[in-house]
């Protein structure tokens, strides 16, 4: 039996096929609207494309999870309920939800539908996870990227809900689902409209050899000539404080927990998740392949020591570097 | 140096051929280059209706696509009338622009490389309306696009010849590379020997 399920992102039908072909056990995807947390221009699936995606995955023995993980607007819950109904009708293997009301709706309306708790719910202790299990029958929780491996071990021991953790991709250092940094700068919310740093508020400017990134009119970073760039998110902005410009929250960097696979397995983690529905299919193919090889190698040998693995990941990381993030929390 | 994979060798040839085509487009009368580009885009659009439907749904806007290593640039009009044309000196400023090496732009078009990774490395430069750039990138990345095969498809049986021709060309290029390395090896050994002797003279001189 495989030590982990590998859960992979898809923002387009081609990325979905790339993920399945590269060895994903399950792919997660969203509808083309504000009901999911990657509501970017030209991304995501129509109902027909989602149906095709489910058929493609199912024909190869894989699963498809539908992310409906933003919070419904007050007085306008219909698009979110319709997304849950359509995911159930199309035969999704699970829906990934965050909102309490939507979880209640899904549990009552589609009792056979498997419910996963999105990272957007920010459930970070066993008591919270048990509540979602008892109230709505949630079967799996996607854990926030702020827990250490020891925290995860304790949480797994305190609940019978499956755990899924991010192992590669964008490093969100905030309380996910509750972060309003981007909302202050742009007026649009990652939690309600599904857009952190919406593209229409992002501008890049070349100033000599420097690259300046701006969000909602605020300059949030200036990269010198040759310096690797990062996403235009405020949490990875470089700001002047006490006369010195530095990264106050987090540096431009990507999560990569490859060396921690044995520790995560020992902690009882069920599934490993790769971030990046906004990334191209070349990223999906490269990262999924590397993690597939790592998991299969770990299943055979109990170790993660294939020297070729990092080669497939080096070009994919933000800011040209990666980190084990909070899992090690070496700054403590 | 490790040998290059055959498919990469073929890809370099195709990129070089595209470079010649881009340079020619920049020197050709706009009416002629416009007709050729209309034919090319029409063919690719027939092969990828989903991507072109997505471009047609966008608000009218113009994206400048600028191969940094070639003397010509293109303008992609999106909206109800999708069109690709050669950029001229009198065109109004575009809504957005992407700039990068032609080979990378081609890889990006066909989804062989991740646009974010190119941006992180500062290989790809973006200016103007970022939402427009993302929408166009995602429309093409959502396809399994192969422009050479798409264009060859316009000539019927030629489409079937593309995969075996690429395999044969790849094998030939790798064989050529091996011959070249074999011929150069004695020369490289001689140069190394001369360098060793010079270093010895240098030590004695001190």
Interface residues (C-beta under 8 A of the other chain):
Chain A: X11 X12 X13 X14 X15 X17 X40 X41 X42 X43 X198 X199 X200 X202 X203 X204 X205 X206 X211 X223 X226 X227 X228 X229 X230 X231 X252 X278 X279 X280 X281 X282 X283 X286 X315 X316 X317 X318 X319 X320
Chain B: X50 X54 X107 X108 X111 X112 X113 X114 X115 X116 X117 X119 X120 X121 X122 X125 X126 X127 X128 X129 X130 X131 X132 X133 X134 X135 X136 X137 X138 X139 X141 X142 X143 X144
